[in-house]
Amino acid sequence: MANLSRLEIYGPSTTLRRVGEVMFNDTPHIHYFSREVAEHQNVRVFIYEDQNTAVHSARCVTCILSEFPSKVCLEIADVGKQSGFRGSQEPDEQPVYEQILDFILDFSKQYGLTVQNRSPEPQEKTEE
């Protein structure tokens, strides 16, 4: 089953701007994309790969970080392809999805930022 977390981080704007920079330097992403969408508004996309070579399985984790002057919105999705057997990860090995969440929570706690879970936007029903 796919994991999806939506978070909002609030705090001083100078510290909020550092979240994406620190993630770029300190997390082991395999692909990175950044684009300024408006003045003081950026979108950064990080893609991570969680490999377990012992059982030939891999899982992709995508993190979309939207930076605004007063908050940072994060969407972290663990929806990539996986092969191998269920439960094949080493018991003492933490999945990349959880490592990213821990990193964000630790960074926020260290710099006095407020993290809130964001509920998903309601989807509009389409008539057929």
LONUMAR-565196 format. One record per residue: residue in one letter; x, y, z of N, C-alpha, C in turn. Coordinates in nm, 4 decimals. Layout:
<atoms>
ATOM   r        n_x        n_y        n_z       ca_x       ca_y       ca_z        c_x        c_y        c_z
ATOM   A          X          Y          Z          X          Y          Z          X          Y          Z
...
</atoms>
This chain:
<atoms>
ATOM   r        n_x        n_y        n_z       ca_x       ca_y       ca_z        c_x        c_y        c_z
ATOM   M     0.0840    -0.1174     0.0000     0.0000     0.0000     0.0000     0.0881     0.1232     0.0000
ATOM   A     0.0434     0.2268    -0.0681     0.1194     0.3506    -0.0801     0.1075     0.4334     0.0470
ATOM   N     0.2191     0.4970     0.0845     0.2205     0.5912     0.1955     0.2196     0.7304     0.1375
ATOM   L     0.1418     0.8197     0.1959     0.1378     0.9576     0.1514     0.1232     1.0467     0.2733
ATOM   S     0.2149     1.1414     0.2868     0.2087     1.2387     0.3961     0.2044     1.3774     0.3378
ATOM   R     0.1150     1.4583     0.3915     0.1063     1.5997     0.3544     0.1305     1.6800     0.4806
ATOM   L     0.2342     1.7627     0.4777     0.2730     1.8408     0.5946     0.2829     1.9880     0.5586
ATOM   E     0.2583     2.0731     0.6567     0.2836     2.2157     0.6442     0.3755     2.2556     0.7575
ATOM   I     0.4764     2.3367     0.7259     0.5730     2.3820     0.8254     0.5640     2.5333     0.8337
ATOM   Y     0.5514     2.5849     0.9556     0.5418     2.7283     0.9795     0.6583     2.7735     1.0668
ATOM   G     0.7012     2.8972     1.0455     0.8087     2.9536     1.1251     0.8651     3.0770     1.0585
ATOM   P     0.9793     3.1248     1.1078     1.0427     3.2418     1.0458     1.0799     3.2139     0.9004
ATOM   S     1.0598     3.3123     0.8135     1.0824     3.2920     0.6697     1.2273     3.2555     0.6378
ATOM   T     1.3241     3.3091     0.7111     1.4645     3.2752     0.6828     1.4923     3.1283     0.7108
ATOM   T     1.4315     3.0752     0.8155     1.4502     2.9334     0.8487     1.3731     2.8452     0.7521
ATOM   L     1.2545     2.8883     0.7118     1.1755     2.8102     0.6162     1.2490     2.7942     0.4838
ATOM   R     1.3192     2.8999     0.4395     1.3942     2.8911     0.3134     1.5076     2.7898     0.3224
ATOM   R     1.5562     2.7623     0.4424     1.6675     2.6679     0.4588     1.6238     2.5222     0.4481
ATOM   V     1.4962     2.4920     0.4677     1.4504     2.3526     0.4673     1.4915     2.2828     0.3377
ATOM   G     1.4590     2.3401     0.2228     1.4916     2.2795     0.0935     1.6410     2.2700     0.0698
ATOM   E     1.7163     2.3730     0.1113     1.8615     2.3717     0.0929     1.9265     2.2621     0.1760
ATOM   V     1.8820     2.2468     0.2995     1.9387     2.1439     0.3866     1.9009     2.0051     0.3353
ATOM   M     1.7767     1.9887     0.2878     1.7369     1.8595     0.2301     1.8231     1.8259     0.1091
ATOM   F     1.8539     1.9265     0.0257     1.9370     1.9034    -0.0918     2.0761     1.8560    -0.0511
ATOM   N     2.1324     1.9150     0.0523     2.2681     1.8803     0.0959     2.2759     1.7550     0.1818
ATOM   D     2.1718     1.7260     0.2602     2.1825     1.6216     0.3624     2.1015     1.4955     0.3377
ATOM   T     2.0211     1.4900     0.2328     1.9448     1.3672     0.2086     1.9906     1.3029     0.0779
ATOM   P     1.9942     1.1715     0.0720     2.0535     1.0992    -0.0428     1.9587     1.0830    -0.1616
ATOM   H     1.9205     1.1937    -0.2252     1.8292     1.1866    -0.3387     1.9032     1.1403    -0.4641
ATOM   I     1.8270     1.0816    -0.5564     1.8878     1.0388    -0.6824     1.8525     1.1343    -0.7959
ATOM   H     1.7517     1.2177    -0.7734     1.7152     1.3187    -0.8732     1.6601     1.4401    -0.7983
ATOM   Y     1.6861     1.5578    -0.8541     1.6439     1.6814    -0.7899     1.6011     1.7804    -0.8977
ATOM   F     1.4941     1.8520    -0.8702     1.4432     1.9530    -0.9623     1.3959     2.0720    -0.8802
ATOM   S     1.4275     2.1921    -0.9234     1.3838     2.3125    -0.8529     1.3408     2.4164    -0.9547
ATOM   R     1.2314     2.4862    -0.9240     1.1842     2.5918    -1.0134     1.1171     2.7008    -0.9305
ATOM   E     1.1496     2.8256    -0.9639     1.0817     2.9385    -0.9015     0.9528     2.9620    -0.9789
ATOM   V     0.8387     2.9574    -0.9100     0.7096     2.9723    -0.9769     0.6547     3.1142    -0.9640
ATOM   A     0.7015     3.1890    -0.8663     0.6661     3.3295    -0.8469     0.7716     3.3886    -0.7543
ATOM   E     0.7631     3.5173    -0.7303     0.8613     3.5797    -0.6422     0.8478     3.5215    -0.5020
ATOM   H     0.9558     3.4696    -0.4484     0.9629     3.4072    -0.3157     0.8785     3.2799    -0.3062
ATOM   Q     0.8485     3.2161    -0.4186     0.7767     3.0893    -0.4184     0.8501     2.9920    -0.5093
ATOM   N     0.8970     2.8828    -0.4495     0.9716     2.7801    -0.5230     0.9047     2.6448    -0.5048
ATOM   V     0.9283     2.5594    -0.6016     0.8888     2.4193    -0.5907     1.0147     2.3366    -0.6101
ATOM   R     1.0382     2.2449    -0.5181     1.1521     2.1538    -0.5274     1.0981     2.0115    -0.5256
ATOM   V     1.1538     1.9278    -0.6109     1.1126     1.7876    -0.6170     1.2363     1.7015    -0.5921
ATOM   F     1.2259     1.6130    -0.4942     1.3330     1.5193    -0.4615     1.2813     1.3785    -0.4896
ATOM   I     1.3631     1.2969    -0.5544     1.3275     1.1571    -0.5767     1.4341     1.0712    -0.5104
ATOM   Y     1.3892     0.9776    -0.4318     1.4771     0.8874    -0.3578     1.4490     0.7450    -0.4013
ATOM   E     1.5501     0.6608    -0.3920     1.5304     0.5195    -0.4219     1.5751     0.4386    -0.3023
ATOM   D     1.4860     0.3544    -0.2562     1.5124     0.2674    -0.1424     1.5417     0.1290    -0.1994
ATOM   Q     1.6695     0.0920    -0.2048     1.7081    -0.0361    -0.2648     1.7417    -0.1382    -0.1580
ATOM   N     1.7020    -0.2597    -0.1844     1.7410    -0.3731    -0.1014     1.7991    -0.4763    -0.1966
ATOM   T     1.9309    -0.4722    -0.2150     1.9946    -0.5588    -0.3136     1.9914    -0.7060    -0.2746
ATOM   A     1.9748    -0.7349    -0.1481     1.9730    -0.8748    -0.1049     1.8553    -0.9504    -0.1652
ATOM   V     1.7443    -0.8818    -0.1852     1.6263    -0.9480    -0.2411     1.5815    -0.8841    -0.3722
ATOM   H     1.6678    -0.8037    -0.4323     1.6408    -0.7404    -0.5612     1.5097    -0.6629    -0.5616
ATOM   S     1.4948    -0.5723    -0.4659     1.3745    -0.4901    -0.4627     1.4133    -0.3432    -0.4510
ATOM   A     1.3278    -0.2579    -0.5019     1.3504    -0.1143    -0.4938     1.2158    -0.0450    -0.4824
ATOM   R     1.2179     0.0664    -0.4153     1.0960     0.1450    -0.3978     1.1322     0.2911    -0.4149
ATOM   C     1.0470     0.3656    -0.4837     1.0721     0.5064    -0.5124     0.9917     0.5938    -0.4157
ATOM   V     1.0574     0.6942    -0.3595     0.9924     0.7908    -0.2718     1.0083     0.9287    -0.3355
ATOM   T     0.8969     0.9994    -0.3513     0.8981     1.1328    -0.4107     0.8580     1.2342    -0.3048
ATOM   C     0.9329     1.3438    -0.2979     0.9040     1.4508    -0.2031     0.8903     1.5805    -0.2808
ATOM   I     0.7727     1.6421    -0.2731     0.7475     1.7712    -0.3376     0.7415     1.8756    -0.2277
ATOM   L     0.8300     1.9731    -0.2374     0.8420     2.0767    -0.1360     0.8046     2.2100    -0.2012
ATOM   S     0.6952     2.2699    -0.1566     0.6494     2.3992    -0.2085     0.6814     2.5054    -0.1049
ATOM   E     0.7653     2.6018    -0.1438     0.8097     2.7054    -0.0514     0.7311     2.8337    -0.0749
ATOM   F     0.6711     2.8847     0.0301     0.5995     3.0117     0.0289     0.6648     3.1021     0.1331
ATOM   P     0.6388     3.2323     0.1306     0.7019     3.3204     0.2292     0.6659     3.2866     0.3747
ATOM   S     0.5446     3.2369     0.3991     0.5020     3.2133     0.5366     0.4935     3.0663     0.5763
ATOM   K     0.5131     2.9742     0.4804     0.5049     2.8317     0.5130     0.5740     2.7492     0.4057
ATOM   V     0.5974     2.6227     0.4393     0.6492     2.5241     0.3450     0.5504     2.4084     0.3450
ATOM   C     0.5063     2.3677     0.2274     0.4152     2.2536     0.2138     0.4943     2.1358     0.1570
ATOM   L     0.4771     2.0199     0.2172     0.5468     1.8992     0.1733     0.4467     1.7899     0.1410
ATOM   E     0.4721     1.7208     0.0333     0.3987     1.5987     0.0008     0.5030     1.4907    -0.0205
ATOM   I     0.4959     1.3869     0.0604     0.5923     1.2772     0.0528     0.5139     1.1516     0.0177
ATOM   A     0.5478     1.0930    -0.0963     0.4741     0.9771    -0.1458     0.5685     0.8600    -0.1662
ATOM   D     0.5287     0.7470    -0.1156     0.6023     0.6219    -0.1305     0.5152     0.5314    -0.2167
ATOM   V     0.5234     0.5513    -0.3485     0.4323     0.4802    -0.4381     0.5029     0.4098    -0.5529
ATOM   G     0.6332     0.4013    -0.5462     0.7088     0.3444    -0.6570     0.6961     0.1949    -0.6675
ATOM   K     0.7616     0.1404    -0.7683     0.7575    -0.0025    -0.7949     0.8403    -0.0783    -0.6914
ATOM   Q     0.7909    -0.1932    -0.6537     0.8646    -0.2793    -0.5620     0.8490    -0.4227    -0.6089
ATOM   S     0.9581    -0.4938    -0.6067     0.9504    -0.6359    -0.6368     1.0157    -0.7093    -0.5211
ATOM   G     1.0027    -0.8371    -0.5209     1.0559    -0.9127    -0.4088     0.9427    -0.9518    -0.3159
ATOM   F     0.9768    -1.0051    -0.2012     0.8766    -1.0543    -0.1073     0.8406    -0.9469    -0.0068
ATOM   R     0.7182    -0.9523     0.0377     0.6732    -0.8609     0.1400     0.7503    -0.8837     0.2681
ATOM   G     0.7856    -0.7770     0.3362     0.8581    -0.7910     0.4610     1.0025    -0.8305     0.4407
ATOM   S     1.0561    -0.8065     0.3209     1.1913    -0.8517     0.2920     1.2981    -0.7551     0.3398
ATOM   Q     1.2583    -0.6398     0.3907     1.3558    -0.5432     0.4380     1.4151    -0.5907     0.5708
ATOM   E     1.5407    -0.5601     0.5891     1.6074    -0.5959     0.7136     1.5323    -0.5333     0.8306
ATOM   P     1.5191    -0.6042     0.9425     1.4411    -0.5517     1.0545     1.4999    -0.4240     1.1155
ATOM   D     1.6299    -0.4072     1.1111     1.6924    -0.2895     1.1713     1.7127    -0.1766     1.0708
ATOM   E     1.6685    -0.1947     0.9468     1.6868    -0.0953     0.8415     1.5593    -0.0131     0.8269
ATOM   Q     1.5711     0.1199     0.8409     1.4555     0.2075     0.8319     1.4305     0.2466     0.6862
ATOM   P     1.3066     0.2352     0.6375     1.2758     0.2728     0.4998     1.3040     0.4215     0.4747
ATOM   V     1.3343     0.4562     0.3499     1.3663     0.5941     0.3130     1.2498     0.6871     0.3457
ATOM   Y     1.1270     0.6433     0.3226     1.0084     0.7243     0.3528     1.0109     0.7702     0.4985
ATOM   E     1.0376     0.6797     0.5894     1.0426     0.7141     0.7319     1.1652     0.7988     0.7650
ATOM   Q     1.2763     0.7757     0.6964     1.3957     0.8583     0.7171     1.3681     1.0034     0.6800
ATOM   I     1.2963     1.0258     0.5706     1.2637     1.1619     0.5264     1.1723     1.2297     0.6288
ATOM   L     1.0687     1.1583     0.6732     0.9796     1.2151     0.7750     1.0564     1.2490     0.9021
ATOM   D     1.1426     1.1579     0.9465     1.2233     1.1833     1.0662     1.3138     1.3047     1.0469
ATOM   F     1.3741     1.3166     0.9288     1.4612     1.4297     0.9000     1.3838     1.5614     0.9119
ATOM   I     1.2646     1.5672     0.8524     1.1842     1.6891     0.8549     1.1419     1.7227     0.9972
ATOM   L     1.0976     1.6232     1.0717     1.0557     1.6478     1.2100     1.1732     1.6900     1.2977
ATOM   D     1.2896     1.6277     1.2799     1.4086     1.6652     1.3566     1.4540     1.8072     1.3231
ATOM   F     1.4577     1.8417     1.1948     1.4975     1.9756     1.1525     1.4021     2.0797     1.2114
ATOM   S     1.2729     2.0517     1.2034     1.1726     2.1448     1.2543     1.1853     2.1638     1.4050
ATOM   K     1.2071     2.0550     1.4758     1.2227     2.0632     1.6207     1.3489     2.1413     1.6577
ATOM   Q     1.4576     2.1155     1.5852     1.5854     2.1801     1.6142     1.5771     2.3316     1.5956
ATOM   Y     1.5011     2.3788     1.4961     1.4949     2.5213     1.4657     1.3636     2.5872     1.5102
ATOM   G     1.2843     2.5178     1.5902     1.1637     2.5760     1.6469     1.0519     2.6011     1.5477
ATOM   L     1.0409     2.5171     1.4462     0.9342     2.5309     1.3474     0.8128     2.4490     1.3903
ATOM   T     0.6974     2.4855     1.3409     0.5740     2.4136     1.3716     0.5355     2.3279     1.2520
ATOM   V     0.5133     2.1987     1.2766     0.4743     2.1061     1.1694     0.3313     2.0623     1.1938
ATOM   Q     0.2503     2.0701     1.0894     0.1115     2.0262     1.0982     0.0816     1.9302     0.9844
ATOM   N     0.0021     1.8278     1.0145    -0.0469     1.7392     0.9094    -0.1543     1.8146     0.8321
ATOM   R    -0.1500     1.8032     0.7022    -0.2465     1.8696     0.6160    -0.3411     1.7646     0.5606
ATOM   S    -0.4687     1.7891     0.5712    -0.5648     1.6926     0.5187    -0.5704     1.7062     0.3668
ATOM   P    -0.5955     1.5966     0.2980    -0.6010     1.6021     0.1511    -0.7184     1.6875     0.1039
ATOM   E    -0.6996     1.7525    -0.0098    -0.8053     1.8333    -0.0682    -0.9159     1.7403    -0.1154
ATOM   P    -1.0415     1.7805    -0.0933    -1.1503     1.6949    -0.1427    -1.1514     1.6906    -0.2945
ATOM   Q    -1.1719     1.5722    -0.3468    -1.1754     1.5544    -0.4921    -1.3168     1.5773    -0.5420
ATOM   E    -1.3258     1.6459    -0.6540    -1.4560     1.6710    -0.7130    -1.5074     1.5464    -0.7817
ATOM   K    -1.6347     1.5228    -0.7678    -1.6946     1.4083    -0.8348    -1.7211     1.4444    -0.9799
ATOM   T    -1.6902     1.3514    -1.0663    -1.7168     1.3725    -1.2075    -1.8390     1.2915    -1.2478
ATOM   E    -1.9234     1.3545    -1.3250    -2.0428     1.2835    -1.3721    -2.0134     1.2195    -1.5054
ATOM   E    -2.0640     1.1018    -1.5219    -2.0420     1.0287    -1.6476    -2.1620     1.0389    -1.7353
</atoms>
